[in-house]
Amino acid sequence: MNLRSRRVIVCPITSNMQPWMTKIALPDGLKTQGMVLADQIRSIDKDARLLRFIEATPADFVTLVRSYVGRLLDLEVPGASG
């Protein structure tokens, strides 16, 4: 959907580093620091938000976030274990 639509599905990032069961710390070594809020899934309009690419996270981190979201929505996520 993210490649074919004006809308993208995102999980916001917070600078609040307080641990919580649905927050996932971004990997070390990235420009962006903080925690992904897996329980705050949103669909936003790319054009209205003037989105710009900042950086990519490692594929295994994306899989980890998808597994959190999948568990929250009671979905099976391919490639995710845990």
Backbone hydrogen bonds in HBPLUS format (Angstrom, degrees):
<---DONOR---> <-ACCEPTOR-->    atom                        ^
c    i                          cat <-CA-CA->   ^        H-A-AA   ^      H-
h    n   atom  resd res      DA  || num        DHA   H-A  angle D-A-AA Bond
n    s   type  num  typ     dist DA aas  dist angle  dist       angle   num
A0004-ARG N   A0001-MET O   3.14 MM   3  5.27 132.5  2.38 101.1 113.8     1
A0005-SER N   A0001-MET O   3.07 MM   4  5.73 125.3  2.38 159.6 163.7     2
A0046-LYS N   A0006-ARG O   2.70 MM  40  5.54 171.0  1.71 162.9 164.1     3
A0008-VAL N   A0044-ILE O   2.85 MM  36  5.52 152.7  1.92 154.6 163.2     4
A0044-ILE N   A0008-VAL O   2.89 MM  36  5.52 158.7  1.94 158.2 161.1     5
A0010-VAL N   A0042-ARG O   2.76 MM  32  5.34 161.4  1.79 157.2 163.7     6
A0042-ARG N   A0010-VAL O   2.86 MM  32  5.34 158.3  1.90 156.7 161.9     7
A0037-LEU N   A0012-PRO O   2.88 MM  25  5.64 169.5  1.89 167.3 166.7     8
A0014-THR N   A0035-MET O   2.83 MM  21  5.31 162.6  1.86 151.4 154.1     9
A0035-MET N   A0014-THR O   2.83 MM  21  5.31 155.0  1.89 149.3 157.9    10
A0023-LYS N   A0020-TRP O   3.09 MM   3  5.34 170.2  2.10 120.3 120.9    11
A0038-ALA N   A0022-THR O   2.94 MM  16  5.43 142.7  2.08 172.1 174.9    12
A0024-ILE N   A0036-VAL O   2.99 MM  12  5.06 153.5  2.07 136.7 145.2    13
A0036-VAL N   A0024-ILE O   2.77 MM  12  5.06 160.7  1.81 148.1 143.5    14
A0026-LEU N   A0034-GLY O   2.95 MM   8  5.88 174.6  1.95 157.0 156.4    15
A0040-GLN N   A0037-LEU O   3.11 MM   3  5.51 161.9  2.15 119.6 120.3    16
A0049-ARG N   A0045-ASP O   3.08 MM   4  6.15 152.0  2.16 151.1 158.2    17
A0051-LEU N   A0046-LYS O   3.33 MM   5  5.56 165.1  2.35 150.7 155.1    18
A0050-LEU N   A0047-ASP O   3.27 MM   3  5.10 153.2  2.35  96.6 104.5    19
A0061-PHE N   A0058-PRO O   2.96 MM   3  5.37 132.4  2.19 107.9 120.8    20
A0062-VAL N   A0058-PRO O   3.19 MM   4  6.64 154.4  2.25 151.2 158.6    21
A0063-THR N   A0059-ALA O   2.98 MM   4  6.28 157.7  2.03 151.4 157.6    22
A0064-LEU N   A0060-ASP O   3.04 MM   4  6.22 147.6  2.14 134.4 142.9    23
A0065-VAL N   A0061-PHE O   2.94 MM   4  6.29 162.4  1.97 155.6 158.8    24
A0066-ARG N   A0062-VAL O   2.89 MM   4  6.11 164.0  1.92 152.3 157.2    25
A0067-SER N   A0063-THR O   2.93 MM   4  6.14 144.0  2.06 141.8 151.5    26
A0068-TYR N   A0064-LEU O   3.10 MM   4  6.49 151.8  2.19 148.8 155.8    27
A0069-VAL N   A0065-VAL O   2.98 MM   4  6.30 169.9  1.99 159.4 161.2    28
A0070-GLY N   A0066-ARG O   2.74 MM   4  5.83 157.7  1.79 145.3 152.7    29
A0071-ARG N   A0067-SER O   2.94 MM   4  6.08 155.1  2.00 143.4 149.1    30
A0072-LEU N   A0068-TYR O   2.98 MM   4  6.27 156.8  2.03 150.1 156.8    31
A0073-LEU N   A0069-VAL O   2.97 MM   4  6.23 148.0  2.08 149.3 157.9    32
A0074-ASP N   A0070-GLY O   2.83 MM   4  5.72 100.9  2.46 133.4 152.1    33
A0075-LEU N   A0070-GLY O   2.64 MM   5  4.64 171.0  1.65 141.4 144.8    34
A0074-ASP N   A0071-ARG O   3.19 MM   3  4.74 155.3  2.25  94.0 101.2    35
A0080-ALA N   A0077-VAL O   3.15 MM   3  5.60 160.5  2.19 134.3 135.7    36
